[in-house]
């Protein structure tokens, strides 16, 4: 029989190991992709209503877009030119519903002054990221503004023939710059443009900052529309598996562009699919 003191020490060590393992579980969870939503999903509603809908769905991260009506009236709009008092009202509403505004886009600008206004707004609102589609001439300025403000900029891809439709072109555009420049990978537009999302994600490993995550009805056609995740041709399961393999811990924005009468049910189905996928070992 073991010495009682040795047995006691062993028991204490076992408990400590268990406690340590329990303390590690949140960090393991944080290594998973995080679910957010692009406000464009609820563009038929106001910014305030969108925040409320995300709260009800349990989605805690939001990417806003420019031009969504702010409240019940047609004016004002949520945009980078809105007045400070409206910014404060937006932040208060977000806080009330436990939703964090982390990103803004997709934006473009034609002058240095406008780019500076966009990044100043993003910093004032406490954002992490600006999703954008700058032309080549503005890439050095976007890089400079990221370094000045501590913001990240992610290049978004629309479908062919847009500037960053080809993942290789987007990756080449950010290659000369640091990790604060990367991709906001729109996997739906990849499908419309004839690129397989899993292959594109694999090639973009290390440069993905965020995603507009989608599952579409048909491959290689601009008329393809969103369907609940896991029911389309985009290999939603493979996309999430690839992100997990990469240990991607950024935000996967649910962007449901199809204006179906069943929008809220279909969005809820996407949320349920994501949570089931993330709970699988």
C-alpha positions, 0 to 999 in steps of 0.5 A, a space after each residue: 500500500 502506498 504511503 498516505 502522504 504520497 497518495 495525498 500528493 497524487 490526488 492534489 496533482 490530479 485535481 490541479 491537472 484537471 483544473 488547469 485543463 479546464 482553464 485551457 478550454 476557453 483558449 481552445 475555443 477561441 482558436 475556432 472561427 467566430 460567427 458574425 453577420 454582415 448587416 447586408 443580410 438584413 438590409 430590408 431593416 434598419 441598423 437598429 433592427 439588425 442589431 436586435 435580430 443578431 441579439 435574438 440569434 445569439 450572434 455577437 459580432 457585426 460588420 456594418 455597411 454604408 447606407 443602411 437606414 439607421 432607425 425607423 425613418 428613411 434618414 439618417 443613414 449609417 455611414 462613415 460621414 454620420 455625426 458623432 452623436 449618431 455614432 454614440 447612439 449606435 454604440 449605445 444600442 450595440 452595448 444594450 444588445 451585447 453585439 460588438 461592431 467590429 468591421 465596416 465595409 465593403 467600402 471604396 474611395 476615390 480620394 485620400 481625404 475620403 480614405 482618411 475619413 473612413 479610417 478615422 470613423 473606424 477608429 472612433 467607433 472602436 473597430 478592428 477592420 475595414 473591408 474594402 476594395 482599393 485600386 492599386 494606386 491606393 494600396 500604399 495609402 491603405 497600408 499607411 492608414 492601417 499603421 497610423 490607426 492600428 486598424 486592419 484592412 481586408 480586400 473583399 472580392 466581388 464576382 468576375 470581372 471585379 478587381 479581386 475576383 481571382 484569389 491569386 490577384 487579391 493575394 498578390 495585392 496584399 503580399 508586399 504588406 504586413 499582416 494588417 492587410 489581408 483578405 475578406 474572403 467572399 466564398 459566395 463570389 468565389 463560387 459565382 466566379 468559378 473558384 472552389 472555396 476550399 481550394 481558394 481558402 487553402 491557397 490564402 492560408 495566413 492572409 485571411 482576416 475575415 470571410 463573407 461565408 456563403 453556400 450557393 445554389 449553383 456553381 459558376 453562375 452569377 445568378 446563384 443565390 444563397 441557400 441554408 448552409 450545408 444544402 448548396 454546392 459550396 461545400 460549407 462543411 469543407 470550408 469550415 473544416 479547412 478554417 479549423 485546420 488553419 486554426 483560423 480564429 477570426 470572424 466568419 460573417 454570415 452574409 445572406 444576400 438572397 431576399 427570400 420570404 423565409 429569410 429569418 428562418 434560413 439565417 437561423 438554419 445557417 446559425 444552427 449549422 455553424 454551431 453544430 459544425 463547431 461543436 463537432 470534434 
